[in-house]
Amino acid sequence: QVQVVESGGGLVQAGGSLRLSCVASGRIFTIRLMEWYRQAPGKQRELVAQISSGTRSNYADSVKGRFTISRDDAKNTVYLQMNSLKPADTAVYYCRAVIDGYQYWGQGTQVTVSS
């Protein structure tokens, strides 16, 4: 059984940084795509960043230049380095992974940015 688990969330002041991690475990052959989403209270879940198996990455306009997504295939892990955080970045951050043709979601990790 494949599991995806996020970690690294927390409370940080505006302008600060956090690094989120997402680890996939279980019987895994190929992780084609790994993504970070977020959902703020009362808002729809939105795509923040994605990285393919070829390490091609894309970002939401709202985080370009501040967030960096990376992956370590040896560890089945994707990271989200978040710098210059703003109160508007406050949300639950979710990891989604496409593994062997199926999608898996993590349980989410809370990021709170205080002003």
Disulfide bonds with the S-S distance in Angstrom:
Cys22-Cys95 2.10
